[in-house]
Amino acid sequence: MSEIAMELNSHQRGEYGKPCAAKVARTVWSRGKAQALPIATRTFKTVNYEQALELTVRLGDCLPPDHLARFVVDSVAQLDLTALYAQYGTRGGEPYAPEVLLGLLLYGYATGVFSSRKIERATYETVPFRFIAGNLHPDHDTLATFRRTFLPELKDLFVQVLLLAQEAGVLKLGTISLDGTKVHADARHSQSGQLPTAAGGGGPTANRSRGTVCLERT
């Protein structure tokens, strides 16, 4: 008569953060009689979520050296933002620096996050956005106003970042759309080493049609 083996699993719950053992009891039925075999134990890694909430996390440890967020910050630092700063008055509260808002918008558009509300939320919930914001949290009204106020300047600045990406040879770029205005640049090198021209013009262009975003590591 063949033996029929039946495994009975019982889980022994341990305290959070401590090894947790699961016991597997194996009972073998032979000739109508049950024979108990030794119980095997195995240790599992568990999480103490109360302690996890108190962990101190370095954003630098979460972003590898070649992360896109680092490239965005480095690129924005090379831009001339004098024209943006010139439009800020001397009165009122302390505003967010243009490079912070520009970096958030650029990274948002590059990763498919276009909504000002979603970008605001991402500065709390997403490491790359939190890094670019420097642990600040511009609200969605601030982001939307900045985008609306400086739209002509942003188009030019976005193209400059695309050109920096081409020069660095680290990104593949497509189209960035700013409120319905399509800013196009392709960082794949042509035979001449210049940016491929858009239809009807030379170099990076802008036209009134809805664009998409393509910005990724090569």
Secondary structure, DSSP 8 states (H G I E B T S, - for coil): ---EEEEEEEE----TTS-EEEEEEEEEEETTEEEE---EEEEE----HHHHTT----HHHHS-TT-HHHHHHHHHHTS--HHHHTTS-SSSS----HHHHHHHHHHHHHTT---HHHHHHHHHH-HHHHHHTTT----HHHHHHHHHHTHHHHHHHHHHHHHHHHHHT-EEE-EEEETTEEEE---S--TTSS----TTSSSSEEESS-----EEE-
